[in-house]
Amino acid sequence: MALADRSFARRTLLTTTAALTGAALLGGTAQAAETRQAAWPAQFPLPDGFQPEGITIGSRPYAYFGSLANGDIYRASLATGRGKVVAKGAGRPTVGLKIDRHGRLFLAGGDSGEIRTVDARSGETEQVYATGGTFVNDVILTPGAAWFTDSFKPVLYQLAKGAVTTVPLTGDWQQGPDFTANGIERTPDGRALLVVNAFANGGGLMRVDPRTGAARAVDLGTAKLPNGDGLLLLGRILYAVQQQQNAIDVFRLNDAGTRGTAITRITDPRFRIPTTVAAWGSRLYLPNARFDVEPTPTTEYDAVAVRQV
């Protein structure tokens, strides 16, 4: 073997060994993280009378929940299940919520018609925006904007650069006599929005062009989302919570989000009308809204975790 050949062979051996060692280390790290998370609680209490609806998880293992009762924000450690109220809602409800990488919470204000932003660290309300809406329900963050649904009006609200713009929904959008728009997400390619329409064709998804508001029905085959609520997209896998059915329907989408294939349904005996879903590690976390009971100040609420598909 020539010197150059021996040198190449040695470099190849070292590179391969390093790659295998790196893979082993990464695999060991992933396995350690998986083992550590397995010891975390898969169910933990929320405050009595809280009436949770939304959940969001940021870059650290803490879940934030919004209260329909008074708009408070409760933060819980996923590692221990313990938590505390970190922001007061001043009596105005919080429905959907999301947290950005700067630790800012974007809150959908339900029948107050408001959008609020809150500093998750200090708990201080930064801004309150009046939309003129009837029930601001859910929110998704995109680069440069936050998008909100209104369950009783065929519109979306775009919050960008400190101003709210109302975007009418057209095309295939059909507005029902009751709750219609609910959960919202982005398409896998990031070019459009996905919105639950609980009325059209027995309930399903609409793909909405954010520039025009033009909606097109997403082809989900025979699947329906009459009780569709929160949405969560991980890669091309879409989790759609069907609250009254105590289930999460799981779809594989194409990149454009025009078509989805149902791949499974997640159910759990601990589900008590879950509404929305967020992810950390290999788990999905959901608040139990318990819409089937009359809420009181002593009604018990909790959050549960199940494995991702």
Disulfide bonds with the S-S distance in Angstrom:
none
